[in-house]
Amino acid sequence: MNKEASGMLGILNRGGMIAFGPSVLGAMKKGHLLLLASDASPRSKKELLSNAENAGVEVLFVPSKEELGLPLGRDELSAVLILSKKGASSVKEKLMKGASK
């Protein structure tokens, strides 16, 4: 994950516009973008992908749980749900920008 996307996650976290940990599943219907770590457990991936599909939430994969957790002050996170439509758009744009370099 690039610096810009990490920074945006930090901003969204301070604004209360993301969910992570056990609250991801409960907030799925309010979400706009699910960031899922590629190294998350198969069971977690299956459950989160199924819930995201049912709620119509877009899913993007990030390389590791560590990369997903660090911008939010955690050691590791398997998934982060962005609750803001503009925030989701911004993070997606920043992730895609970093991937094309």
DSSP file (Angstrom, degrees, kcal/mol; ACC not computed):
  #  RESIDUE AA STRUCTURE BP1 BP2  ACC     N-H-->O    O-->H-N    N-H-->O    O-->H-N    TCO  KAPPA ALPHA  PHI   PSI    X-CA   Y-CA   Z-CA
    1    1 A M              0   0    0      0, 0.0    94,-0.1     0, 0.0     2,-0.0   0.000 360.0 360.0 360.0 135.5    0.0    0.0    0.0
    2    2 A N     >  -     0   0    0     92,-0.1     4,-2.3     1,-0.1     5,-0.2  -0.285 360.0-106.4 -80.4 167.3    1.4    3.4   -0.9
    3    3 A K  H  > S+     0   0    0      1,-0.2     4,-2.8     2,-0.2     5,-0.2   0.871 116.9  54.1 -60.2 -40.5    1.9    6.4    1.4
    4    4 A E  H  > S+     0   0    0      2,-0.2     4,-2.2     1,-0.2    -1,-0.2   0.924 110.9  44.6 -63.4 -45.2   -1.0    8.4    0.0
    5    5 A A  H  > S+     0   0    0     89,-0.2     4,-2.1     2,-0.2    -1,-0.2   0.902 113.9  50.9 -66.3 -40.5   -3.5    5.5    0.6
    6    6 A S  H  X S+     0   0    0     -4,-2.3     4,-1.9     1,-0.2    -2,-0.2   0.919 110.6  49.3 -61.5 -44.3   -2.1    4.9    4.1
    7    7 A G  H  X S+     0   0    0     -4,-2.8     4,-2.1     1,-0.2    -1,-0.2   0.892 109.2  51.7 -62.2 -40.9   -2.4    8.5    4.9
    8    8 A M  H  X S+     0   0    0     -4,-2.2     4,-2.6     1,-0.2    -1,-0.2   0.888 107.0  53.4 -65.3 -38.6   -6.0    8.7    3.7
    9    9 A L  H  X S+     0   0    0     -4,-2.1     4,-2.3     1,-0.2    -1,-0.2   0.905 108.3  51.1 -61.5 -40.5   -6.8    5.6    5.9
   10   10 A G  H  X S+     0   0    0     -4,-1.9     4,-2.1     2,-0.2    -2,-0.2   0.910 110.6  48.2 -62.1 -42.7   -5.4    7.4    8.9
   11   11 A I  H  X S+     0   0    0     -4,-2.1     4,-1.6     2,-0.2    -2,-0.2   0.925 112.2  48.5 -63.4 -46.0   -7.5   10.5    8.1
   12   12 A L  H  <>S+     0   0    0     -4,-2.6     5,-2.9     1,-0.2     6,-0.3   0.872 109.5  53.8 -63.4 -36.9  -10.7    8.4    7.7
   13   13 A N  H ><5S+     0   0    0     -4,-2.3     3,-1.5     1,-0.2    -1,-0.2   0.927 107.7  49.1 -63.3 -45.3  -10.0    6.6   11.0
   14   14 A R  H 3<5S+     0   0    0     -4,-2.1    -1,-0.2     1,-0.3    -2,-0.2   0.812 110.6  52.3 -64.4 -28.9   -9.7    9.9   12.9
   15   15 A G  T 3<5S-     0   0    0     -4,-1.6    -1,-0.3    -5,-0.2    -2,-0.2   0.437 114.2-117.7 -86.1   0.6  -12.9   11.0   11.3
   16   16 A G  T < 5S+     0   0    0     -3,-1.5    -3,-0.2    -4,-0.3    -2,-0.1   0.792  76.3 128.3  70.6  28.1  -14.7    7.8   12.4
   17   17 A M      < +     0   0    0     -5,-2.9    66,-3.0    -6,-0.1    67,-0.8   0.158  55.0  63.7-105.4  18.6  -15.4    6.8    8.8
   18   18 A I  E     -A   82   0A   0     -6,-0.3     2,-0.4    64,-0.2    64,-0.2  -0.949  59.7-153.5-136.0 160.6  -14.0    3.3    8.9
   19   19 A A  E     +A   81   0A   0     62,-2.5    62,-3.2    -2,-0.3     2,-0.3  -0.987  19.8 166.6-129.1 142.0  -14.8    0.0   10.6
   20   20 A F  E >   +A   80   0A   0     -2,-0.4     3,-0.9    60,-0.2    60,-0.2  -0.962  44.7  22.5-148.5 166.4  -12.3   -2.8   11.4
   21   21 A G  T >  S-     0   0    0     58,-0.7     3,-1.8    -2,-0.3     4,-0.4  -0.462 125.0 -16.1  74.0-150.4  -12.2   -5.9   13.5
   22   22 A P  T >> S+     0   0    0      0, 0.0     4,-0.7     0, 0.0     3,-0.6   0.738 129.9  68.8 -61.4 -23.1  -15.4   -7.5   14.6
   23   23 A S  H <> S+     0   0    0     -3,-0.9     4,-1.7     1,-0.2    -2,-0.1   0.630  79.0  81.0 -73.8 -11.3  -17.4   -4.3   13.7
   24   24 A V  H <> S+     0   0    0     -3,-1.8     4,-0.5     1,-0.2     3,-0.3   0.939  92.7  46.4 -59.9 -47.6  -16.8   -4.8    9.9
   25   25 A L  H X4 S+     0   0    0     -3,-0.6     3,-0.7    -4,-0.4     4,-0.3   0.889 112.6  49.8 -64.8 -38.7  -19.5   -7.4    9.5
   26   26 A G  H 3< S+     0   0    0     -4,-0.7     3,-0.3     1,-0.2    -1,-0.2   0.784 115.6  43.0 -69.6 -27.0  -22.1   -5.4   11.5
   27   27 A A  H >X S+     0   0    0     -4,-1.7     3,-1.8    -3,-0.3     4,-0.7   0.372  80.5 107.5 -98.8   3.7  -21.4   -2.2    9.4
   28   28 A M  G X< S+     0   0    0     -3,-0.7     3,-1.1    -4,-0.5    -1,-0.2   0.839  74.7  56.3 -55.5 -38.5  -21.2   -3.9    6.0
   29   29 A K  G 34 S+     0   0    0     -4,-0.3    -1,-0.3    -3,-0.3    -2,-0.1   0.742 109.9  46.9 -67.6 -21.2  -24.6   -2.5    4.8
   30   30 A K  G <4 S+     0   0    0     -3,-1.8    -1,-0.3    -4,-0.1    -2,-0.2   0.519  96.7 103.4 -92.8  -7.8  -23.2    1.0    5.5
   31   31 A G    <<  -     0   0    0     -3,-1.1    52,-0.2    -4,-0.7     3,-0.1  -0.285  44.6-175.5 -82.3 160.6  -19.9    0.4    3.8
   32   32 A H  S    S+     0   0    0     50,-2.9    26,-0.9     1,-0.4     2,-0.3   0.559  74.9  21.4-123.1 -23.8  -18.7    1.5    0.4
   33   33 A L  E     -cB  58  82A   0     49,-1.2    49,-3.2    24,-0.2     2,-0.5  -0.957  59.9-157.0-152.4 129.6  -15.3   -0.2    0.0
   34   34 A L  E     -cB  59  81A   0     24,-3.0    26,-2.7    -2,-0.3     2,-0.6  -0.938   7.2-158.1-108.2 122.5  -13.8   -3.2    1.8
   35   35 A L  E     -cB  60  80A   0     45,-3.3    45,-2.3    -2,-0.5     2,-0.5  -0.900  16.4-170.9 -98.1 121.8  -10.0   -3.5    1.9
   36   36 A L  E     -cB  61  79A   0     24,-2.7    26,-2.2    -2,-0.6     2,-0.2  -0.953  21.7-124.2-121.4 129.1   -9.1   -7.1    2.5
   37   37 A A  E >   -c   62   0A   0     41,-3.1     3,-1.6    -2,-0.5    27,-0.1  -0.507  13.2-139.3 -72.0 134.0   -5.6   -8.4    3.2
   38   38 A S  T 3  S+     0   0    0     24,-2.8    26,-0.2     1,-0.3    -1,-0.1   0.784 103.1  53.1 -63.2 -27.6   -4.4  -11.0    0.8
   39   39 A D  T 3  S+     0   0    0     23,-0.2    -1,-0.3    24,-0.2    25,-0.1   0.198  80.5 123.8 -96.8  17.6   -2.9  -13.0    3.6
   40   40 A A  S <  S-     0   0    0     -3,-1.6    -4,-0.0    38,-0.2    38,-0.0  -0.343  76.8 -83.5 -67.5 158.5   -6.1  -13.1    5.7
   41   41 A S     >  -     0   0    0      1,-0.1     4,-2.7     4,-0.0     5,-0.2  -0.300  35.0-118.0 -64.5 148.9   -7.2  -16.6    6.7
   42   42 A P  H  > S+     0   0    0      0, 0.0     4,-2.5     0, 0.0     5,-0.2   0.867 115.4  53.0 -55.6 -37.6   -9.3  -18.4    4.1
   43   43 A R  H  > S+     0   0    0      2,-0.2     4,-2.4     1,-0.2     5,-0.2   0.928 110.1  46.8 -65.2 -44.9  -12.3  -18.5    6.5
   44   44 A S  H  > S+     0   0    0      2,-0.2     4,-2.8     1,-0.2     5,-0.3   0.929 112.8  49.8 -62.3 -45.5  -12.2  -14.7    7.0
   45   45 A K  H  X S+     0   0    0     -4,-2.7     4,-3.0     1,-0.2     5,-0.3   0.939 111.4  48.6 -58.1 -48.5  -11.8  -14.1    3.3
   46   46 A K  H  X S+     0   0    0     -4,-2.5     4,-2.1    -5,-0.2    -1,-0.2   0.929 114.8  44.4 -59.2 -47.8  -14.8  -16.3    2.5
   47   47 A E  H  X S+     0   0    0     -4,-2.4     4,-2.2     2,-0.2    -1,-0.2   0.922 117.0  44.6 -64.9 -45.5  -17.0  -14.7    5.1
   48   48 A L  H  X S+     0   0    0     -4,-2.8     4,-2.7    -5,-0.2     5,-0.2   0.906 113.5  49.7 -68.2 -42.0  -16.1  -11.1    4.3
   49   49 A L  H  X S+     0   0    0     -4,-3.0     4,-2.4    -5,-0.3    -1,-0.2   0.904 111.7  49.4 -63.9 -40.3  -16.4  -11.6    0.5
   50   50 A S  H  X S+     0   0    0     -4,-2.1     4,-2.2    -5,-0.3    -2,-0.2   0.929 113.6  45.5 -63.2 -46.2  -19.8  -13.2    0.9
   51   51 A N  H  X S+     0   0    0     -4,-2.2     4,-1.8     2,-0.2    -2,-0.2   0.891 112.7  50.7 -65.5 -39.9  -21.0  -10.4    3.1
   52   52 A A  H  X>S+     0   0    0     -4,-2.7     5,-2.9     2,-0.2     4,-0.8   0.909 110.4  49.7 -64.5 -41.7  -19.6   -7.7    0.9
   53   53 A E  H ><5S+     0   0    0     -4,-2.4     3,-0.7     1,-0.2    -2,-0.2   0.921 111.0  49.3 -63.5 -43.7  -21.2   -9.3   -2.2
   54   54 A N  H 3<5S+     0   0    0     -4,-2.2    -1,-0.2     1,-0.2    -2,-0.2   0.835 115.5  43.7 -63.8 -33.1  -24.6   -9.5   -0.4
   55   55 A A  H 3<5S-     0   0    0     -4,-1.8    -1,-0.2    -5,-0.2    -2,-0.2   0.496 112.2-118.1 -91.2  -4.7  -24.3   -5.8    0.7
   56   56 A G  T <<5 +     0   0    0     -4,-0.8     2,-0.5    -3,-0.7    -3,-0.2   0.832  59.6 154.7  72.2  32.2  -23.1   -4.7   -2.8
   57   57 A V      < -     0   0    0     -5,-2.9    -1,-0.2    -6,-0.2   -24,-0.2  -0.805  43.5-123.7 -97.6 131.3  -19.8   -3.4   -1.3
   58   58 A E  E     -c   33   0A   0    -26,-0.9   -24,-3.0    -2,-0.5     2,-0.4  -0.439  25.2-148.7 -70.1 145.2  -16.7   -3.3   -3.6
   59   59 A V  E     -c   34   0A   0    -26,-0.2     2,-0.4    -2,-0.1   -24,-0.2  -0.965  15.5-177.8-122.2 132.5  -13.7   -5.2   -2.5
   60   60 A L  E     -c   35   0A   0    -26,-2.7   -24,-2.7    -2,-0.4     2,-0.4  -0.982  20.8-134.7-124.1 141.1  -10.0   -4.4   -3.1
   61   61 A F  E     -c   36   0A   0     -2,-0.4   -24,-0.2   -26,-0.2   -26,-0.1  -0.759  14.0-162.7 -96.0 140.6   -7.1   -6.6   -1.9
   62   62 A V  E     -c   37   0A   0    -26,-2.2   -24,-2.8    -2,-0.4   -23,-0.2  -0.860  31.5-109.8-115.4 156.3   -4.0   -5.2   -0.2
   63   63 A P  S    S+     0   0    0      0, 0.0     2,-0.3     0, 0.0   -24,-0.2   0.837  85.5   1.8 -59.3 -39.9   -0.8   -7.2    0.1
   64   64 A S     >  -     0   0    0    -26,-0.2     4,-1.4     1,-0.1     5,-0.1  -0.974  58.6-117.9-151.0 161.4   -0.7   -7.9    3.8
   65   65 A K  H  > S+     0   0    0     -2,-0.3     4,-2.1     1,-0.2    12,-1.6   0.853 115.4  56.2 -64.2 -35.8   -2.5   -7.6    7.1
   66   66 A E  H  > S+     0   0    0     10,-0.2     4,-2.5     1,-0.2    -1,-0.2   0.925 105.2  49.9 -63.9 -45.5    0.5   -5.6    8.4
   67   67 A E  H  4 S+     0   0    0      1,-0.2    -1,-0.2     2,-0.2    -2,-0.2   0.822 113.8  47.1 -62.7 -31.2    0.2   -3.0    5.6
   68   68 A L  H  < S+     0   0    0     -4,-1.4    -1,-0.2     9,-0.3     4,-0.2   0.829 115.8  43.8 -79.2 -33.4   -3.5   -2.6    6.4
   69   69 A G  H ><>S+     0   0    0     -4,-2.1     5,-2.2     6,-0.3     3,-1.6   0.862  98.1  69.1 -82.0 -37.1   -3.0   -2.3   10.2
   70   70 A L  G ><5S+     0   0    0     -4,-2.5     3,-1.8     5,-0.3    -1,-0.1   0.864  94.4  54.2 -56.5 -44.1   -0.1    0.1   10.5
   71   71 A P  G 3 5S+     0   0    0      0, 0.0    -1,-0.3     0, 0.0    -2,-0.1   0.719 111.9  48.3 -63.5 -16.4   -1.9    3.2    9.2
   72   72 A L  G < 5S-     0   0    0     -3,-1.6    -2,-0.2    -4,-0.2     3,-0.1   0.246 121.5-104.4-107.1  11.3   -4.5    2.6   11.9
   73   73 A G  T < 5S+     0   0    0     -3,-1.8     2,-0.3     1,-0.3    -3,-0.2   0.728  83.6 118.3  75.8  22.1   -2.1    2.0   14.7
   74   74 A R      < -     0   0    0     -5,-2.2    -1,-0.3     1,-0.1    -2,-0.2  -0.834  67.6-131.2-116.4 156.2   -2.6   -1.7   14.8
   75   75 A D  S    S-     0   0    0     -2,-0.3     2,-0.3     1,-0.3    -5,-0.3   0.945  89.1  -5.2 -69.0 -48.0   -0.1   -4.5   14.2
   76   76 A E        -     0   0    0     -7,-0.2     2,-0.3    -8,-0.1    -1,-0.3  -0.998  58.0-175.9-148.7 144.7   -2.3   -6.4   11.8
   77   77 A L        -     0   0    0    -12,-1.6    -9,-0.3    -2,-0.3    -8,-0.2  -0.994  14.6-159.3-138.7 137.2   -5.8   -6.1   10.4
   78   78 A S  S    S+     0   0    0     -2,-0.3   -41,-3.1     1,-0.3     2,-0.3   0.811  78.7  11.4 -81.7 -31.7   -7.5   -8.6    8.0
   79   79 A A  E     - B   0  36A   0    -43,-0.2   -58,-0.7   -14,-0.0     2,-0.4  -1.000  53.0-167.3-151.2 147.3  -10.1   -6.1    6.8
   80   80 A V  E     -AB  20  35A   0    -45,-2.3   -45,-3.3    -2,-0.3     2,-0.5  -0.996  13.0-155.4-134.3 129.6  -11.0   -2.4    6.8
   81   81 A L  E     -AB  19  34A   0    -62,-3.2   -62,-2.5    -2,-0.4     2,-0.6  -0.920   9.0-146.4-108.0 125.0  -14.5   -1.2    5.7
   82   82 A I  E     -AB  18  33A   0    -49,-3.2   -50,-2.9    -2,-0.5   -49,-1.2  -0.809  11.6-172.2 -93.8 124.9  -14.7    2.4    4.6
   83   83 A L        +     0   0    0    -66,-3.0     2,-0.5    -2,-0.6   -65,-0.2   0.578  60.8  81.6 -94.3 -12.4  -18.1    4.0    5.5
   84   84 A S     >  -     0   0    0    -67,-0.8     4,-2.6     1,-0.1     5,-0.2  -0.822  66.0-149.9 -99.5 131.1  -17.7    7.2    3.6
   85   85 A K  H  > S+     0   0    0     -2,-0.5     4,-2.1     2,-0.2    -1,-0.1   0.927 101.5  43.9 -64.4 -44.8  -18.5    7.3   -0.2
   86   86 A K  H  > S+     0   0    0      2,-0.2     4,-2.4     1,-0.2    -1,-0.2   0.898 114.0  51.2 -66.8 -39.7  -16.0   10.1   -0.9
   87   87 A G  H  > S+     0   0    0      2,-0.2     4,-2.6     1,-0.2     5,-0.2   0.903 109.5  50.0 -63.0 -41.7  -13.4    8.4    1.4
   88   88 A A  H  X S+     0   0    0     -4,-2.6     4,-2.4     1,-0.2    -2,-0.2   0.913 111.1  49.2 -62.5 -43.4  -13.9    5.1   -0.5
   89   89 A S  H  X S+     0   0    0     -4,-2.1     4,-2.3     1,-0.2    -2,-0.2   0.904 112.3  48.3 -62.4 -42.4  -13.4    6.9   -3.8
   90   90 A S  H  X S+     0   0    0     -4,-2.4     4,-2.4     2,-0.2    -2,-0.2   0.922 112.5  46.7 -66.0 -45.7  -10.3    8.7   -2.6
   91   91 A V  H  X S+     0   0    0     -4,-2.6     4,-2.6     2,-0.2     5,-0.2   0.919 112.8  50.3 -63.6 -43.3   -8.7    5.5   -1.2
   92   92 A K  H  X S+     0   0    0     -4,-2.4     4,-2.5    -5,-0.2     5,-0.2   0.927 110.8  49.2 -60.6 -45.1   -9.5    3.5   -4.3
   93   93 A E  H  X S+     0   0    0     -4,-2.3     4,-2.2     1,-0.2    -1,-0.2   0.917 112.9  47.2 -60.1 -44.7   -8.0    6.3   -6.5
   94   94 A K  H  X S+     0   0    0     -4,-2.4     4,-1.9     2,-0.2   -89,-0.2   0.871 112.4  49.2 -67.7 -37.8   -4.8    6.4   -4.4
   95   95 A L  H  X S+     0   0    0     -4,-2.6     4,-1.8     2,-0.2    -2,-0.2   0.910 112.9  47.0 -66.4 -42.1   -4.4    2.6   -4.4
   96   96 A M  H  X S+     0   0    0     -4,-2.5     4,-1.5     2,-0.2    -2,-0.2   0.877 109.9  53.7 -67.6 -37.5   -4.9    2.4   -8.2
   97   97 A K  H  < S+     0   0    0     -4,-2.2     4,-0.4    -5,-0.2    -1,-0.2   0.907 110.8  46.5 -62.0 -42.5   -2.4    5.3   -8.7
   98   98 A G  H >< S+     0   0    0     -4,-1.9     3,-0.6     1,-0.2    -1,-0.2   0.831 109.8  54.2 -69.5 -32.6    0.2    3.4   -6.6
   99   99 A A  H 3< S+     0   0    0     -4,-1.8    -1,-0.2     1,-0.2    -2,-0.2   0.778 103.0  56.3 -72.9 -27.0   -0.5    0.1   -8.5
  100  100 A S  T 3<        0   0    0     -4,-1.5    -1,-0.2     1,-0.2    -2,-0.2   0.595 360.0 360.0 -83.5  -8.9    0.1    1.7  -11.9
  101  101 A K    <         0   0    0     -3,-0.6    -1,-0.2    -4,-0.4    -2,-0.1   0.484 360.0 360.0 -80.0 360.0    3.6    2.9  -11.0
